[in-house]
Amino acid sequence: MRLSGPQISSNYQQAYSLAVELLQQLLQQRGYARLESYDEEEICQSALGDISIVTLLTEKVFTPDRYRAPLIEAIEDARRMLFPDVAKRRFTSIDKLEFVLEAESVIDTAADSHKSDDEFQTQLFEKLPQEDAAFLQQVLLKHQPDWWRSLKRISKKNTLSTVMLDKAIHTISLLRRYYPDGILPDVASYDGRQSLSDDEIRHAYLLCYLGVERRLPQHLFAKEADHRGSVLVRFLVEDILEKSPEAVLEEADEVFFLKHKLQSLYRHFNYSANRVLRNTWPDRIHPWINSRCESDFWANPAHRIQAIRWLIEERLDIIPEMLYRVPLKRKDFSANGLSYLFNTFYNSASRAISEAYPNLRPWQIGKIPADVWTDETAAEAIRWMMLEKGWLVDEIPQRVQIGELNRKTFSEFGLATLFEKRFGKNLFRAIDAGWPGRFEIWEIGNVPRTYWEDQANIYRASSWIADREGFDEKEIVSAVRQKELVWQKLQKYSIGNALKKLSSGRLERLFAPLFVKEMQLEQEKSKNLRKARQLATVGDRKSWLNGLVFFELFGTRHRQNTKYRQLISRMSRRRYE
């Protein structure tokens, strides 16, 4: 079972202390003087990088008894490989490994090695790609004829295994890629205190990584540590491992840099994988990824906004304008190392989104408080929804009729609460909020029975149909009497049957206000005719006063009578409305 990161770190610290103690004991037993501190450190760190020790560190809780024997073996192996001649402190390279192996013949007899070499060669050639096999046979072995045993030694295994084969294949592939002529540069003399080109830094690391050289140049990070670290880490991640820095950060554990022989660099960045990788990719590896930020980091709004946008756009791969479909949740923050940010500054996904994307409308960012919905914002949300669907306003009744615009449409755009709470699940109320007075209730859904209890609504609906059929209000009475506006025309509409039932099949009842008006006009016409005739009749002339003034007034009366007769004639011909 794999241990947790803190437990692995604790294992490493305790194992390292034990390794230092064991190394000193081994040197004393063999009569050697103590090594320089940095040499002791290199041996111990190399020992802890042995695959058997790495397995212990990651799977077994440290106890001195459990770790002592494997550590002694790993220390001896590292000491012999790093310092085959302790007095001269001489480091090995691939062309010197033959000497080392011959000196260790007591461990690995010639007969056993020959047998193992034959088996190793056969299996290796079976697994090698064609190009790498040709490089090994035609190029590398020309320069290093005893490379078989060197390769086995690099793997730190005395028995054949899949791990050893895989490592050998990887080693040959890298050698062919970077040294196609089979000639390896001599990097043993490099001194980190001197100026080194980026290529020299990469070569020194690669040969160390492959086991050709057993350590990086001394004092490599004593000068331009950040730059040199960036060169090495980019080379390791992109060229050797062929991974992304994000993937490496996800996979990196407490022994990752130890296994890849960058323990000194890891120590330089205070044992933080995030800092090591961020030094190389500051625009891609952010401080909060798999790491803890400084205490005042989140006080800067720019940092908070950057983190929220990273979470939404990069980590969750959500288009900000689509957040209403994929709501951001508290667990998204905690799962990506942003719990402190969320709990301290927001405690609400909506607040976090609002700060990062101030141009988004309230309903685009997930759940919003009920008091946000005003008549204005509700209307804006309805219009926005139709725009997002790409529907024209005049198409709305048709969309309702064919079932495309319904309750689910609001849910699709995160407006279910608005539809249910503010509009009471009434589709007409929602559409009318967006376009007041644009549509009639019967165009958007079912008409409630109570609506028809008002005669004015019956007349409104009937007139609406007449208008759709091309009849102006002034023409309706005539059209009904002349059988031009009939029930067949009204029943083409969804409310036609309801109107027929409400009027007992009599169109005059639907348009009663128009027929009543006509009746009133007819009555007014009769009244006006009677009054005109009375005015046209010459008054009683028996009066002596009339007699006196008859001749004086006759001319005026005659003109008035003529005027009244003309009026009566016009009124008789007139068609009152």
TORVEX-410105 format. One record per residue (C-alpha): chain; residue in one letter; x, y, z. Coordinates in steps of 0.5 Angstrom, whole numbers, plus 500, padded with zeros to 3 digits. Last residue first. Example, Ala and Ser with C-alpha at 12.3 -4.5 7.8 and 13.67 -1.06 7.14 Angstrom:
! residues 2
DRENVO,A,s,527,498,514 .
DRENVO,A,a,525,491,516 .
This chain:
! residues 577
DRENVO,A,e,357,607,424 .
DRENVO,A,y,351,611,420 .
DRENVO,A,r,349,610,413 .
DRENVO,A,r,347,616,411 .
DRENVO,A,r,342,617,405 .
DRENVO,A,s,336,619,410 .
DRENVO,A,m,341,623,414 .
DRENVO,A,r,343,627,407 .
DRENVO,A,s,335,628,405 .
DRENVO,A,i,334,630,412 .
DRENVO,A,l,339,635,412 .
DRENVO,A,q,337,638,405 .
DRENVO,A,r,330,639,408 .
DRENVO,A,y,333,642,414 .
DRENVO,A,k,337,647,410 .
DRENVO,A,t,331,649,405 .
DRENVO,A,n,327,650,411 .
DRENVO,A,q,332,655,414 .
DRENVO,A,r,332,659,408 .
DRENVO,A,h,325,660,408 .
DRENVO,A,r,325,662,415 .
DRENVO,A,t,330,667,413 .
DRENVO,A,g,326,670,408 .
DRENVO,A,f,319,669,411 .
DRENVO,A,l,321,673,417 .
DRENVO,A,e,319,680,415 .
DRENVO,A,f,313,678,411 .
DRENVO,A,f,311,674,417 .
DRENVO,A,v,312,679,422 .
DRENVO,A,l,306,682,423 .
DRENVO,A,g,302,676,422 .
DRENVO,A,n,306,672,427 .
DRENVO,A,l,304,678,432 .
DRENVO,A,w,297,677,430 .
DRENVO,A,s,298,669,432 .
DRENVO,A,k,294,665,427 .
DRENVO,A,r,301,663,423 .
DRENVO,A,d,302,657,427 .
DRENVO,A,g,309,655,425 .
DRENVO,A,v,312,653,419 .
DRENVO,A,t,314,645,419 .
DRENVO,A,a,322,644,417 .
DRENVO,A,l,324,644,425 .
DRENVO,A,q,319,639,426 .
DRENVO,A,r,322,635,420 .
DRENVO,A,a,329,636,423 .
DRENVO,A,k,327,633,430 .
DRENVO,A,r,324,627,427 .
DRENVO,A,l,330,625,423 .
DRENVO,A,n,335,627,429 .
DRENVO,A,k,331,622,433 .
DRENVO,A,s,331,616,428 .
DRENVO,A,k,338,617,427 .
DRENVO,A,e,340,617,434 .
DRENVO,A,q,336,610,435 .
DRENVO,A,e,340,608,429 .
DRENVO,A,l,347,610,432 .
DRENVO,A,q,345,606,438 .
DRENVO,A,m,343,600,435 .
DRENVO,A,e,350,600,431 .
DRENVO,A,k,353,601,438 .
DRENVO,A,v,350,595,441 .
DRENVO,A,f,352,591,434 .
DRENVO,A,l,359,593,435 .
DRENVO,A,p,359,592,443 .
DRENVO,A,a,356,585,442 .
DRENVO,A,f,362,582,437 .
DRENVO,A,l,362,575,440 .
DRENVO,A,r,354,575,442 .
DRENVO,A,e,353,577,434 .
DRENVO,A,l,357,571,432 .
DRENVO,A,r,352,566,435 .
DRENVO,A,g,354,559,436 .
DRENVO,A,s,352,559,444 .
DRENVO,A,s,357,565,445 .
DRENVO,A,l,361,561,450 .
DRENVO,A,k,361,555,446 .
DRENVO,A,k,363,558,440 .
DRENVO,A,l,369,562,443 .
DRENVO,A,a,372,556,446 .
DRENVO,A,n,372,552,439 .
DRENVO,A,g,375,558,436 .
DRENVO,A,i,381,559,442 .
DRENVO,A,s,386,555,438 .
DRENVO,A,y,385,558,431 .
DRENVO,A,k,382,555,425 .
DRENVO,A,q,375,555,429 .
DRENVO,A,l,374,563,427 .
DRENVO,A,k,374,562,420 .
DRENVO,A,q,369,556,420 .
DRENVO,A,w,365,560,424 .
DRENVO,A,v,363,565,419 .
DRENVO,A,l,366,572,417 .
DRENVO,A,e,363,573,410 .
DRENVO,A,k,356,571,412 .
DRENVO,A,q,353,578,410 .
DRENVO,A,r,351,580,416 .
DRENVO,A,v,358,578,420 .
DRENVO,A,a,362,582,415 .
DRENVO,A,s,357,588,416 .
DRENVO,A,v,358,588,423 .
DRENVO,A,i,366,586,422 .
DRENVO,A,e,367,592,417 .
DRENVO,A,k,369,598,422 .
DRENVO,A,e,373,593,426 .
DRENVO,A,d,377,592,420 .
DRENVO,A,f,377,585,417 .
DRENVO,A,g,383,581,415 .
DRENVO,A,e,382,574,418 .
DRENVO,A,r,388,576,423 .
DRENVO,A,d,384,582,425 .
DRENVO,A,a,377,578,426 .
DRENVO,A,i,381,573,430 .
DRENVO,A,w,384,579,434 .
DRENVO,A,s,377,582,435 .
DRENVO,A,s,374,575,437 .
DRENVO,A,a,380,575,443 .
DRENVO,A,r,378,582,445 .
DRENVO,A,y,371,581,445 .
DRENVO,A,i,371,575,449 .
DRENVO,A,n,376,578,454 .
DRENVO,A,a,371,584,455 .
DRENVO,A,q,366,579,457 .
DRENVO,A,d,370,577,463 .
DRENVO,A,e,369,570,465 .
DRENVO,A,w,373,568,459 .
DRENVO,A,y,379,569,463 .
DRENVO,A,t,377,565,469 .
DRENVO,A,r,377,558,465 .
DRENVO,A,p,385,559,464 .
DRENVO,A,v,388,560,457 .
DRENVO,A,n,393,555,455 .
DRENVO,A,g,400,556,452 .
DRENVO,A,i,403,563,449 .
DRENVO,A,e,398,565,443 .
DRENVO,A,w,392,565,448 .
DRENVO,A,i,395,570,453 .
DRENVO,A,e,396,575,447 .
DRENVO,A,f,403,577,445 .
DRENVO,A,r,407,583,445 .
DRENVO,A,g,403,587,451 .
DRENVO,A,p,410,587,455 .
DRENVO,A,w,416,583,451 .
DRENVO,A,g,420,580,456 .
DRENVO,A,a,415,580,462 .
DRENVO,A,d,410,578,457 .
DRENVO,A,i,414,572,456 .
DRENVO,A,a,414,570,463 .
DRENVO,A,r,407,571,464 .
DRENVO,A,f,405,567,458 .
DRENVO,A,l,409,561,461 .
DRENVO,A,n,406,561,467 .
DRENVO,A,k,411,556,472 .
DRENVO,A,g,409,561,478 .
DRENVO,A,f,412,567,474 .
DRENVO,A,r,417,569,480 .
DRENVO,A,k,418,562,483 .
DRENVO,A,e,418,557,478 .
DRENVO,A,f,420,561,472 .
DRENVO,A,l,426,565,476 .
DRENVO,A,t,428,558,479 .
DRENVO,A,a,428,554,473 .
DRENVO,A,l,433,560,470 .
DRENVO,A,g,439,556,469 .
DRENVO,A,f,439,556,461 .
DRENVO,A,e,437,549,460 .
DRENVO,A,s,432,550,466 .
DRENVO,A,f,428,555,462 .
DRENVO,A,t,428,551,456 .
DRENVO,A,k,425,545,460 .
DRENVO,A,r,419,549,462 .
DRENVO,A,n,417,550,455 .
DRENVO,A,l,419,553,448 .
DRENVO,A,e,420,547,443 .
DRENVO,A,g,413,544,444 .
DRENVO,A,i,411,545,437 .
DRENVO,A,q,406,551,439 .
DRENVO,A,v,411,554,444 .
DRENVO,A,r,416,555,438 .
DRENVO,A,q,410,557,434 .
DRENVO,A,p,408,563,439 .
DRENVO,A,i,416,565,440 .
DRENVO,A,e,417,566,432 .
DRENVO,A,d,416,573,432 .
DRENVO,A,v,421,574,437 .
DRENVO,A,l,426,571,433 .
DRENVO,A,w,430,565,436 .
DRENVO,A,g,437,564,437 .
DRENVO,A,k,437,560,443 .
DRENVO,A,e,442,565,446 .
DRENVO,A,l,438,571,444 .
DRENVO,A,m,431,567,447 .
DRENVO,A,m,435,566,454 .
DRENVO,A,w,437,573,454 .
DRENVO,A,r,430,576,453 .
DRENVO,A,i,428,572,459 .
DRENVO,A,a,434,574,463 .
DRENVO,A,e,433,582,461 .
DRENVO,A,a,425,581,463 .
DRENVO,A,a,427,578,470 .
DRENVO,A,t,433,583,471 .
DRENVO,A,e,428,589,470 .
DRENVO,A,d,422,586,474 .
DRENVO,A,t,427,585,479 .
DRENVO,A,w,430,578,481 .
DRENVO,A,v,437,580,485 .
DRENVO,A,d,432,579,491 .
DRENVO,A,a,432,572,490 .
DRENVO,A,p,439,570,491 .
DRENVO,A,i,443,567,485 .
DRENVO,A,k,445,560,484 .
DRENVO,A,g,449,559,478 .
DRENVO,A,i,454,564,474 .
DRENVO,A,q,450,566,468 .
DRENVO,A,w,444,568,472 .
DRENVO,A,p,447,574,475 .
DRENVO,A,r,450,577,468 .
DRENVO,A,l,457,576,467 .
DRENVO,A,n,461,582,466 .
DRENVO,A,p,464,582,473 .
DRENVO,A,y,468,575,471 .
DRENVO,A,a,473,574,476 .
DRENVO,A,e,469,577,482 .
DRENVO,A,s,463,575,480 .
DRENVO,A,i,465,568,479 .
DRENVO,A,a,468,568,487 .
DRENVO,A,r,461,571,489 .
DRENVO,A,s,457,566,485 .
DRENVO,A,a,461,560,488 .
DRENVO,A,s,460,562,495 .
DRENVO,A,n,464,562,501 .
DRENVO,A,y,468,568,498 .
DRENVO,A,f,474,570,501 .
DRENVO,A,t,476,566,507 .
DRENVO,A,n,473,559,505 .
DRENVO,A,f,474,559,498 .
DRENVO,A,l,481,562,498 .
DRENVO,A,y,483,557,503 .
DRENVO,A,s,479,551,500 .
DRENVO,A,l,483,552,493 .
DRENVO,A,g,487,546,492 .
DRENVO,A,n,484,543,486 .
DRENVO,A,a,479,538,490 .
DRENVO,A,s,477,544,495 .
DRENVO,A,f,475,549,490 .
DRENVO,A,d,471,544,485 .
DRENVO,A,k,468,541,492 .
DRENVO,A,r,465,548,493 .
DRENVO,A,k,461,548,486 .
DRENVO,A,l,462,551,480 .
DRENVO,A,p,455,550,476 .
DRENVO,A,v,456,547,469 .
DRENVO,A,r,450,549,465 .
DRENVO,A,y,450,556,468 .
DRENVO,A,l,457,556,467 .
DRENVO,A,m,457,557,460 .
DRENVO,A,e,459,564,459 .
DRENVO,A,p,465,562,463 .
DRENVO,A,i,467,557,458 .
DRENVO,A,i,469,551,462 .
DRENVO,A,d,475,547,462 .
DRENVO,A,l,475,545,469 .
DRENVO,A,r,483,546,470 .
DRENVO,A,e,484,551,465 .
DRENVO,A,e,478,555,464 .
DRENVO,A,i,474,555,471 .
DRENVO,A,l,480,553,476 .
DRENVO,A,w,485,558,472 .
DRENVO,A,r,480,563,472 .
DRENVO,A,i,479,563,479 .
DRENVO,A,a,486,563,481 .
DRENVO,A,q,488,569,477 .
DRENVO,A,i,482,572,480 .
DRENVO,A,r,485,571,487 .
DRENVO,A,h,492,573,485 .
DRENVO,A,a,489,580,482 .
DRENVO,A,p,485,581,488 .
DRENVO,A,n,492,581,492 .
DRENVO,A,a,490,578,499 .
DRENVO,A,w,491,571,497 .
DRENVO,A,f,498,571,497 .
DRENVO,A,d,499,574,504 .
DRENVO,A,s,500,567,508 .
DRENVO,A,e,504,565,503 .
DRENVO,A,c,501,559,498 .
DRENVO,A,r,501,552,500 .
DRENVO,A,s,503,547,494 .
DRENVO,A,n,499,542,490 .
DRENVO,A,i,498,548,485 .
DRENVO,A,w,497,554,489 .
DRENVO,A,p,503,558,486 .
DRENVO,A,h,502,557,479 .
DRENVO,A,i,505,552,474 .
DRENVO,A,r,504,555,467 .
DRENVO,A,d,506,562,467 .
DRENVO,A,p,512,561,472 .
DRENVO,A,w,515,555,468 .
DRENVO,A,t,522,553,470 .
DRENVO,A,n,522,556,477 .
DRENVO,A,r,515,554,477 .
DRENVO,A,l,517,547,477 .
DRENVO,A,v,522,547,482 .
DRENVO,A,r,517,551,486 .
DRENVO,A,n,512,546,486 .
DRENVO,A,a,516,541,487 .
DRENVO,A,s,518,544,494 .
DRENVO,A,y,524,541,498 .
DRENVO,A,n,526,548,500 .
DRENVO,A,f,528,550,493 .
DRENVO,A,h,535,549,493 .
DRENVO,A,r,534,542,497 .
DRENVO,A,y,530,540,490 .
DRENVO,A,l,536,542,486 .
DRENVO,A,s,541,538,490 .
DRENVO,A,q,536,532,490 .
DRENVO,A,l,536,532,482 .
DRENVO,A,k,538,525,481 .
DRENVO,A,h,532,523,478 .
DRENVO,A,k,530,518,483 .
DRENVO,A,l,531,524,488 .
DRENVO,A,f,527,529,484 .
DRENVO,A,f,521,524,485 .
DRENVO,A,v,522,522,492 .
DRENVO,A,e,517,526,496 .
DRENVO,A,d,512,525,490 .
DRENVO,A,a,511,528,483 .
DRENVO,A,e,505,525,479 .
DRENVO,A,e,501,531,479 .
DRENVO,A,l,507,536,478 .
DRENVO,A,v,510,532,473 .
DRENVO,A,a,503,532,469 .
DRENVO,A,e,503,539,470 .
DRENVO,A,p,510,540,467 .
DRENVO,A,s,508,536,461 .
DRENVO,A,k,511,530,459 .
DRENVO,A,e,517,527,455 .
DRENVO,A,l,521,524,460 .
DRENVO,A,i,527,525,457 .
DRENVO,A,d,526,531,453 .
DRENVO,A,e,520,535,456 .
DRENVO,A,v,521,534,463 .
DRENVO,A,l,528,532,464 .
DRENVO,A,f,531,538,460 .
DRENVO,A,r,526,543,462 .
DRENVO,A,v,528,541,469 .
DRENVO,A,l,536,542,468 .
DRENVO,A,v,535,548,464 .
DRENVO,A,s,531,551,470 .
DRENVO,A,g,535,549,475 .
DRENVO,A,r,541,552,471 .
DRENVO,A,h,537,559,471 .
DRENVO,A,d,535,558,478 .
DRENVO,A,a,542,556,481 .
DRENVO,A,e,546,562,477 .
DRENVO,A,k,552,560,481 .
DRENVO,A,a,553,555,487 .
DRENVO,A,f,548,550,484 .
DRENVO,A,l,553,546,480 .
DRENVO,A,h,558,546,486 .
DRENVO,A,q,561,540,484 .
DRENVO,A,p,559,537,477 .
DRENVO,A,l,553,532,477 .
DRENVO,A,r,554,525,480 .
DRENVO,A,r,555,518,478 .
DRENVO,A,e,557,519,471 .
DRENVO,A,v,555,514,466 .
DRENVO,A,g,549,513,470 .
DRENVO,A,l,544,515,465 .
DRENVO,A,y,542,521,469 .
DRENVO,A,c,549,523,470 .
DRENVO,A,l,550,523,463 .
DRENVO,A,l,544,527,462 .
DRENVO,A,y,546,532,467 .
DRENVO,A,a,553,533,465 .
DRENVO,A,h,550,534,458 .
DRENVO,A,r,545,539,459 .
DRENVO,A,i,549,543,463 .
DRENVO,A,e,554,543,458 .
DRENVO,A,d,549,545,453 .
DRENVO,A,d,546,551,457 .
DRENVO,A,s,553,553,457 .
DRENVO,A,l,558,553,464 .
DRENVO,A,s,561,559,467 .
DRENVO,A,q,566,556,473 .
DRENVO,A,r,563,555,480 .
DRENVO,A,g,560,549,477 .
DRENVO,A,d,566,545,475 .
DRENVO,A,y,566,541,469 .
DRENVO,A,s,572,536,469 .
DRENVO,A,a,568,530,469 .
DRENVO,A,v,564,532,463 .
DRENVO,A,d,568,528,458 .
DRENVO,A,p,563,528,452 .
DRENVO,A,l,560,521,449 .
DRENVO,A,i,562,519,442 .
DRENVO,A,g,557,514,440 .
DRENVO,A,d,556,517,433 .
DRENVO,A,p,548,518,435 .
DRENVO,A,y,550,522,441 .
DRENVO,A,y,543,525,443 .
DRENVO,A,r,538,521,440 .
DRENVO,A,r,542,514,440 .
DRENVO,A,l,544,515,448 .
DRENVO,A,l,537,517,450 .
DRENVO,A,s,534,510,446 .
DRENVO,A,i,540,506,449 .
DRENVO,A,t,538,508,456 .
DRENVO,A,h,531,507,455 .
DRENVO,A,i,532,500,453 .
DRENVO,A,a,537,499,459 .
DRENVO,A,k,532,502,464 .
DRENVO,A,d,526,497,461 .
DRENVO,A,l,531,491,461 .
DRENVO,A,m,533,492,468 .
DRENVO,A,v,526,493,470 .
DRENVO,A,t,524,487,467 .
DRENVO,A,s,529,483,471 .
DRENVO,A,l,536,479,470 .
DRENVO,A,t,539,479,476 .
DRENVO,A,n,545,483,479 .
DRENVO,A,k,541,489,479 .
DRENVO,A,k,544,496,479 .
DRENVO,A,s,541,498,472 .
DRENVO,A,i,548,502,471 .
DRENVO,A,r,551,495,472 .
DRENVO,A,k,547,491,467 .
DRENVO,A,l,549,497,462 .
DRENVO,A,s,557,496,464 .
DRENVO,A,r,556,489,463 .
DRENVO,A,w,554,490,456 .
DRENVO,A,w,558,495,454 .
DRENVO,A,d,564,491,454 .
DRENVO,A,p,565,493,447 .
DRENVO,A,q,564,501,448 .
DRENVO,A,h,566,505,442 .
DRENVO,A,k,564,499,437 .
DRENVO,A,l,559,497,442 .
DRENVO,A,l,555,504,441 .
DRENVO,A,v,555,504,433 .
DRENVO,A,q,553,498,430 .
DRENVO,A,q,550,494,435 .
DRENVO,A,l,547,499,439 .
DRENVO,A,f,545,504,434 .
DRENVO,A,a,542,498,430 .
DRENVO,A,a,538,496,436 .
DRENVO,A,d,536,503,437 .
DRENVO,A,e,533,503,430 .
DRENVO,A,q,530,497,430 .
DRENVO,A,p,526,498,437 .
DRENVO,A,l,529,494,442 .
DRENVO,A,k,525,488,446 .
DRENVO,A,e,528,482,442 .
DRENVO,A,f,535,485,442 .
DRENVO,A,l,534,486,450 .
DRENVO,A,q,532,479,451 .
DRENVO,A,t,537,476,447 .
DRENVO,A,q,543,480,450 .
DRENVO,A,f,541,479,457 .
DRENVO,A,e,540,472,456 .
DRENVO,A,d,547,472,453 .
DRENVO,A,d,550,477,459 .
DRENVO,A,s,547,472,464 .
DRENVO,A,k,551,466,462 .
DRENVO,A,h,557,470,461 .
DRENVO,A,s,556,474,468 .
DRENVO,A,d,555,467,471 .
DRENVO,A,a,561,464,468 .
DRENVO,A,a,566,471,470 .
DRENVO,A,t,564,471,477 .
DRENVO,A,d,560,477,480 .
DRENVO,A,i,561,478,487 .
DRENVO,A,v,568,476,487 .
DRENVO,A,s,569,479,480 .
DRENVO,A,e,568,486,483 .
DRENVO,A,a,575,489,481 .
DRENVO,A,e,573,487,474 .
DRENVO,A,l,567,491,474 .
DRENVO,A,v,570,497,477 .
DRENVO,A,f,575,497,471 .
DRENVO,A,e,570,495,466 .
DRENVO,A,l,566,501,468 .
DRENVO,A,k,572,506,466 .
DRENVO,A,d,569,507,459 .
DRENVO,A,i,562,509,462 .
DRENVO,A,s,565,514,467 .
DRENVO,A,t,567,513,474 .
DRENVO,A,f,569,518,479 .
DRENVO,A,r,576,518,482 .
DRENVO,A,r,576,520,490 .
DRENVO,A,k,584,518,489 .
DRENVO,A,a,584,515,496 .
DRENVO,A,v,577,512,495 .
DRENVO,A,d,579,508,489 .
DRENVO,A,p,572,505,486 .
DRENVO,A,f,569,512,489 .
DRENVO,A,l,562,513,486 .
DRENVO,A,m,560,506,484 .
DRENVO,A,r,564,503,490 .
DRENVO,A,r,560,508,495 .
DRENVO,A,a,554,507,491 .
DRENVO,A,d,554,500,492 .
DRENVO,A,e,556,499,499 .
DRENVO,A,i,551,505,501 .
DRENVO,A,a,545,501,497 .
DRENVO,A,e,547,494,501 .
DRENVO,A,i,548,498,508 .
DRENVO,A,l,541,501,506 .
DRENVO,A,p,538,494,505 .
DRENVO,A,a,540,491,511 .
DRENVO,A,r,538,497,516 .
DRENVO,A,y,531,499,513 .
DRENVO,A,r,527,494,517 .
DRENVO,A,d,531,494,523 .
DRENVO,A,p,532,502,524 .
DRENVO,A,t,524,503,523 .
DRENVO,A,f,521,507,517 .
DRENVO,A,v,514,506,515 .
DRENVO,A,k,514,501,509 .
DRENVO,A,e,511,503,502 .
DRENVO,A,t,514,509,499 .
DRENVO,A,l,520,509,503 .
DRENVO,A,l,521,502,502 .
DRENVO,A,t,520,502,494 .
DRENVO,A,v,525,508,494 .
DRENVO,A,i,530,504,498 .
DRENVO,A,s,529,498,493 .
DRENVO,A,i,530,503,487 .
DRENVO,A,d,536,506,489 .
DRENVO,A,g,535,513,490 .
DRENVO,A,l,537,513,498 .
DRENVO,A,a,544,510,496 .
DRENVO,A,s,545,516,492 .
DRENVO,A,q,543,521,497 .
DRENVO,A,c,548,517,502 .
DRENVO,A,i,553,517,497 .
DRENVO,A,e,552,524,495 .
DRENVO,A,e,552,527,502 .
DRENVO,A,e,558,523,504 .
DRENVO,A,d,562,526,499 .
DRENVO,A,y,559,533,501 .
DRENVO,A,s,562,532,508 .
DRENVO,A,e,569,530,505 .
DRENVO,A,l,570,523,507 .
DRENVO,A,r,572,520,514 .
DRENVO,A,a,578,516,514 .
DRENVO,A,y,578,509,511 .
DRENVO,A,g,580,503,516 .
DRENVO,A,r,575,498,513 .
DRENVO,A,q,571,498,519 .
DRENVO,A,q,571,506,520 .
DRENVO,A,l,568,507,513 .
DRENVO,A,l,563,502,514 .
DRENVO,A,q,561,506,521 .
DRENVO,A,q,561,512,518 .
DRENVO,A,l,556,510,512 .
DRENVO,A,l,552,507,517 .
DRENVO,A,e,551,513,521 .
DRENVO,A,v,550,517,514 .
DRENVO,A,a,545,512,512 .
DRENVO,A,l,541,512,519 .
DRENVO,A,s,540,520,518 .
DRENVO,A,y,538,519,511 .
DRENVO,A,a,533,514,513 .
DRENVO,A,q,530,518,518 .
DRENVO,A,q,529,524,513 .
DRENVO,A,y,526,520,508 .
DRENVO,A,n,521,516,512 .
DRENVO,A,s,519,523,514 .
DRENVO,A,s,518,525,507 .
DRENVO,A,i,514,519,506 .
DRENVO,A,q,510,520,512 .
DRENVO,A,p,508,527,509 .
DRENVO,A,g,506,524,502 .
DRENVO,A,s,502,519,504 .
DRENVO,A,l,504,511,504 .
DRENVO,A,r,503,507,498 .
DRENVO,A,m,500,500,500 .
